[in-house]
Amino acid sequence: MERKISEADWKRWRKLSQVALERYCEKALAKVVVVAEDDGTAHERYLNVWKLLRKLDRKLAEVFDNPRRSVAYAQIAQGVAAGIIKRSELAEFSDETQAIIDILTGETKL
């Protein structure tokens, strides 16, 4: 049986996801700049940027694509693991949600 996040925590996650998305994109763009300005030919740098963007896009999809209550715990845990959701922000969620996220991120053992 699927466990869905509470309505109150779902609303918190929907608001926080917008902040986390901006945070993720800022970090991603900073990485792209570093790779784009690295040594090598323009073509090599272009290919490296393209590879990096593919990798970053897969991570973005894990956290933000197709938001539903049934996958919210996994998305929040991925955001915590990616460093785009702060522990202080996680503290705004219910104790139950925090405990589930701790288990999913490996912070707490079963």
VOBA-1610 file (N, C-alpha, C; in pm, whole numbers, padded with zeros to 5 digits, always signed):
BEGIN
Met+00084-00118+00000Met+00000+00000+00000Met+00088+00125+00000Glu+00052+00218-00084Glu+00126+00343-00095Glu+00093+00436+00020Arg+00194+00498+00073Arg+00172+00594+00181Arg+00183+00735+00122Lys+00077+00813+00136Lys+00075+00948+00082Lys+00104+01048+00193Ile+00170+01154+00154Ile+00204+01262+00246Ile+00074+01332+00290Ser+00074+01385+00410Ser-00045+01456+00460Ser-00072+01579+00375Glu-00194+01625+00379Glu-00233+01743+00301Glu-00151+01866+00342Ala-00132+01885+00472Ala-00056+02001+00520Ala+00089+01995+00471Asp+00151+01877+00480Asp+00289+01864+00434Asp+00298+01873+00282Trp+00195+01826+00213Trp+00191+01839+00067Trp+00193+01987+00028Lys+00115+02068+00098Lys+00113+02212+00069Lys+00248+02275+00100Arg+00312+02233+00209Arg+00447+02283+00240Arg+00545+02246+00129Trp+00537+02121+00085Trp+00629+02074-00019Trp+00606+02150-00149Arg+00483+02177-00186Arg+00457+02250-00310Arg+00520+02388-00305Lys+00514+02457-00192Lys+00578+02588-00179Lys+00730+02575-00178Leu+00779+02481-00097Leu+00924+02463-00086Leu+00984+02415-00217Ser+00911+02338-00295Ser+00965+02286-00420Ser+01002+02400-00516Gln+00928+02510-00512Gln+00961+02624-00597Gln+01093+02689-00555Val+01114+02699-00425Val+01240+02753-00372Val+01355+02657-00406Ala+01331+02530-00386Ala+01434+02430-00412Ala+01469+02423-00561Leu+01369+02439-00647Leu+01394+02439-00792Leu+01485+02555-00831Glu+01457+02672-00779Glu+01543+02788-00806Glu+01685+02763-00756Arg+01694+02708-00637Arg+01824+02677-00576Arg+01901+02577-00664Tyr+01831+02474-00709Tyr+01894+02373-00794Tyr+01943+02434-00924Cys+01858+02515-00987Cys+01896+02575-01114Cys+02014+02670-01099Glu+02020+02744-00990Glu+02135+02832-00966Glu+02264+02751-00955Lys+02258+02641-00880Lys+02376+02555-00867Lys+02414+02494-01002Ala+02313+02450-01077Ala+02339+02389-01207Ala+02404+02488-01303Leu+02351+02609-01307Leu+02408+02711-01396Leu+02551+02745-01357Ala+02581+02747-01229Ala+02718+02774-01185Ala+02812+02663-01232Lys+02765+02539-01228Lys+02846+02427-01277Lys+02867+02437-01427Val+02765+02477-01499Val+02775+02491-01645Val+02880+02597-01680Val+02879+02707-01608Val+02977+02814-01634Val+03119+02762-01616Val+03142+02687-01509Val+03276+02632-01484Val+03319+02542-01598Val+03231+02453-01642Val+03264+02360-01750Val+03281+02436-01881Ala+03198+02534-01908Ala+03206+02610-02032Ala+03335+02691-02042Glu+03389+02730-01928Glu+03510+02811-01927Glu+03636+02729-01905Asp+03622+02597-01901Asp+03736+02507-01878Asp+03830+02509-01999Asp+03942+02441-01985Asp+04036+02428-02096Asp+03978+02336-02203Gly+04030+02350-02322Gly+03987+02265-02433Gly+03929+02348-02545Thr+03902+02279-02654Thr+03844+02349-02769Thr+03698+02384-02738Ala+03645+02472-02819Ala+03505+02510-02802Ala+03415+02387-02815His+03449+02300-02908His+03367+02180-02928His+03376+02087-02807Glu+03494+02069-02752Glu+03510+01985-02633Glu+03429+02043-02516Arg+03439+02173-02499Arg+03365+02237-02390Arg+03214+02225-02412Tyr+03172+02241-02536Tyr+03030+02225-02569Tyr+02982+02084-02534Leu+03059+01984-02575Leu+03021+01845-02545Leu+03017+01821-02395Asn+03112+01877-02322Asn+03113+01860-02177Asn+02994+01929-02111Val+02957+02047-02162Val+02838+02116-02110Val+02714+02032-02139Trp+02704+01978-02260Trp+02590+01895-02298Trp+02578+01773-02207Lys+02689+01705-02182Lys+02689+01588-02093Lys+02648+01627-01951Leu+02701+01737-01904Leu+02666+01784-01770Leu+02517+01817-01761Leu+02465+01886-01861Leu+02323+01922-01859Leu+02233+01798-01861Arg+02272+01696-01934Arg+02194+01571-01933Arg+02191+01510-01793Lys+02307+01509-01728Lys+02316+01455-01592Lys+02233+01540-01495Leu+02247+01670-01504Leu+02173+01760-01416Leu+02023+01751-01441Asp+01984+01733-01565Asp+01842+01723-01598Asp+01781+01596-01540Arg+01856+01487-01540Arg+01805+01363-01479Arg+01780+01383-01329Lys+01872+01450-01261Lys+01853+01477-01118Lys+01736+01570-01096Leu+01724+01673-01179Leu+01611+01765-01168Leu+01479+01689-01182Ala+01474+01596-01275Ala+01353+01517-01297Ala+01318+01433-01175Glu+01419+01375-01110Glu+01394+01293-00991Glu+01325+01372-00881Val+01362+01497-00868Val+01311+01578-00758Val+01182+01651-00795Phe+01170+01695-00920Phe+01061+01788-00951Phe+00958+01741-01053Asp+00988+01643-01136Asp+00893+01604-01239Asp+00773+01529-01182Asn+00658+01555-01241Asn+00534+01484-01209Asn+00503+01482-01060Pro+00490+01599-00998Pro+00463+01603-00853Pro+00326+01545-00819Arg+00327+01450-00728Arg+00204+01389-00679Arg+00226+01358-00531Arg+00118+01352-00458Arg+00129+01321-00315Arg+00193+01184-00294Ser+00168+01092-00385Ser+00220+00956-00368Ser+00372+00946-00385Val+00434+01045-00446Val+00580+01042-00464Val+00650+01156-00389Ala+00575+01232-00313Ala+00632+01349-00244Ala+00745+01312-00150Tyr+00730+01204-00074Tyr+00837+01165+00019Tyr+00968+01141-00058Ala+00959+01068-00167Ala+01079+01038-00246Ala+01139+01166-00304Gln+01055+01257-00351Gln+01105+01382-00407Gln+01173+01468-00302Ile+01113+01476-00185Ile+01173+01554-00077Ile+01307+01492-00037Ala+01311+01361-00025Ala+01435+01292+00012Ala+01544+01316-00092Gln+01507+01313-00220Gln+01605+01341-00326Gln+01655+01486-00315Gly+01566+01577-00281Gly+01606+01717-00263Gly+01702+01735-00147Val+01676+01664-00038Val+01767+01669+00078Val+01902+01612+00039Ala+01900+01497-00028Ala+02025+01431-00069Ala+02105+01518-00166Ala+02034+01594-00251Ala+02101+01682-00347Ala+02150+01812-00284Gly+02113+01835-00158Gly+02157+01956-00090Gly+02079+02080-00126Ile+01961+02063-00184Ile+01881+02180-00222Ile+01764+02203-00127Ile+01748+02113-00031Ile+01652+02133+00077Ile+01731+02129+00206Lys+01724+02236+00279Lys+01801+02248+00403Lys+01731+02176+00517Arg+01808+02131+00612Arg+01751+02065+00730Arg+01655+02158+00804Ser+01686+02286+00807Ser+01597+02381+00873Ser+01462+02389+00802Glu+01462+02373+00671Glu+01337+02372+00595Glu+01260+02242+00619Leu+01333+02134+00629Leu+01270+02005+00657Leu+01202+02006+00794Ala+01254+02084+00886Ala+01198+02091+01022Ala+01057+02151+01023Glu+01017+02215+00913Glu+00883+02272+00903Glu+00776+02166+00877Phe+00819+02046+00839Phe+00727+01937+00810Phe+00689+01865+00939Ser+00584+01785+00932Ser+00540+01707+01048Ser+00649+01610+01092Asp+00640+01565+01216Asp+00736+01468+01268Asp+00735+01341+01183Glu+00617+01299+01140Glu+00606+01178+01057Glu+00683+01193+00926Thr+00662+01303+00859Thr+00732+01327+00733Thr+00882+01336+00755Gln+00924+01405+00859Gln+01067+01415+00889Gln+01127+01277+00913Ala+01056+01192+00985Ala+01105+01057+01014Ala+01117+00975+00885Ile+01018+00985+00798Ile+01022+00912+00671Ile+01138+00961+00584Ile+01157+01091+00578Ile+01267+01147+00499Ile+01401+01102+00558Asp+01413+01101+00689Asp+01537+01053+00753Asp+01566+00908+00715Ile+01463+00827+00711Ile+01482+00686+00670Ile+01524+00679+00525Leu+01456+00754+00439Leu+01487+00749+00295Leu+01625+00803+00263Thr+01673+00898+00340Thr+01806+00956+00315Thr+01916+00883+00390Gly+01877+00784+00472Gly+01978+00708+00545Gly+02020+00773+00675Glu+01949+00877+00716Glu+01982+00946+00841Glu+01942+00864+00962Thr+01838+00782+00947Thr+01789+00697+01054Thr+01775+00557+01001Lys+01816+00462+01078Lys+01803+00322+01040Lys+01669+00269+01084Leu+01616+00175+01009Leu+01489+00109+01045Leu+01502+00028+01170
//
